[in-house]
Structures are given as structure tokens and as C-alpha cells.
Amino acid sequence: MGKSSSKSSTHGIEWEGNIKYYQYGSQQPTHEQLMKQMSEGHITHIRLYKIALSNLMWFADPLFFHAFVTFRTVDQGGEWWWSIEKNQVSLVLQRSKIDTDVRDYLQGRKRRSFVNPKILLENKIRGMKFELLHSYIIITDQLKVGYKFANLNCKGFAKKVYDFMAVPNCWDYDPNNDFKMFSSLLVFASLPIAAILFRKLRR
């Protein structure tokens, strides 16, 4: 569904620069069928979700979380629910007839938190085709920018997608705040080590 040159993230994981597609249900479309349905589908509803990064990180949910977008389309085949999000490797696009499939699961597996995703924002959409969103992702080079924990992350991508579809009701997330918070935590975590080294040097 689109591919770009690969690059390494700050975690040393290779960014593949593509969109991975996963569909729930027994009927799997061909590439041609999927592209046709994307071109015909009209987006009617969009939701922005947050979820803890893992079961061990539920306590940090107010600060550190994974963000993703789900939306509903209507075409001749009926209603579909989709999710789109960014991880350390690629973008992921999912589709199902059931909204909880794309909300609670990622590529067929339960999302990595015992806490259910929470809605941050939601909006009704009029007159936007799915192909317009797909074109926006390609034209703005979202497949090339790679992944960085503190700025080019899932939240930054989710903000771009949500804001594009929900204008003027945009998400007030600022990627610079994540970078500042991450930098502050690194400084705070290094203080005990610095204290130990200082004591050893004084002996």
C-alpha cells in the first residue's frame, strides 16, 4: 500500500517505511478490491484513542501512552471500521465490520494493556473520502520520516491524521512537550549515578 526507503529508529529497529494491512473476518480482499473500497468509502466518524504502553506502564498513562485513530466508512458494501497508527517499524491499517476489533486488537492480538483504550476525542465527518486521507499520508511523506520516541512517534502521527480529518476540532497535543519530558526524565534518572561517581572521586 505504499513503501519508502528504510532507516533505523532511535531504538535501533529498522523502519520499514510501509503500511501493513490487517483485516478481521473470513473474507480477505485482493489489493485491487481494497483500493476500490478505499476510493469509494466515505468517512462518517472518527475517534482518537489512547492506551497504556504496556501492562507495566499503566501508572504512567497520563504522560506516556500509545495513540491511534479509528474511523468508520460507508460504501456499497456497507459499513467498515478502520484503525490507523504508527509503531517503531511501520504504519498499521486495520479493518473490520466490528469497531471493537480495531480498537482492542492490533494485527490479530490483544493490545498490550489490561486497561481498555480511552477516547480522547471524537467527531462526525461529512463529505470526506478515504482516498483523500490515503493521499494525504503519501503526499506528506509519512512513510519516510521514521520513528523517534520523543517526537516522531505514534502521538505525532495520530495528531496529523486526526487533525486532517476533524479540522477545526484539532488535538492540542504538542510533540515538543514529549521531548522536554523525556529529556527531564533522563536527567532525573542520571542524578543517582552522578552522585555515586562524585562520591567515588572524592575518596
Disulfide bonds with the S-S distance in Angstrom:
none
